[in-house]
């Protein structure tokens, strides 16, 4: 038992360094996806088919295909088709793949939240002389964003766990480093601290999001 604890302690610096990559990938990807997802959501509910159709097609494409396939396509296939898009850095490829994928899911969350606001709110805002854009910015969106918090938080935690797939392109995240240590040290004990780190990350972000939900969510 003592020997096992010593080995685990020796692996921790490498695991924690890899954890930073996992956390950065999650936070940055979701942040970028929030911005892109917002514009996609607005596009989907637009009355202009030249805007709504492409936005809907984007969401359908990225929700309808596996994230793993999208990651492999961006890292391996896209450079063959268009050399200018050769993302030699696996971390950058992961940022792009996760941001584009998560944006499609967040777009649906944001769209649903916006459309859940009673239509009378828009009518009342327009009757006061506000344009459609002003009504959305000043009345509808400030009410809807509070309803987005719980599902966006759930999506964030899902992305955190899904980052483990980047090991397939040899990105040294927590999952890749764990497998590497298990192979080189011929010991499966490394999966114990790795699982514990994922649990700590998930628990930490869940506590934060629960606090945000209690602070900002609307209860009707």
Protein Blocks (a to p, Z undefined) as FASTA:
>chain_A
ZZmmmmmmmmmmmmmmmmmmmmmmmmmmmmmmmmmmmmmmmmmmpcblklmmmmmmmmmm
mmmpcfklmmmmmmmmmmmmmmmlmcfblklmmmmmmmmmmmmmmmmmmmmmmmmpcfkl
mmmmmmnopafklmmmmmmmmmmmmmmmmmmmmmmmmmmmmmmmmmmnopacfklmmmmm
mmmnopaklmmmmmmmmmmmmmmmmmmmmmmmmmmmccZZ
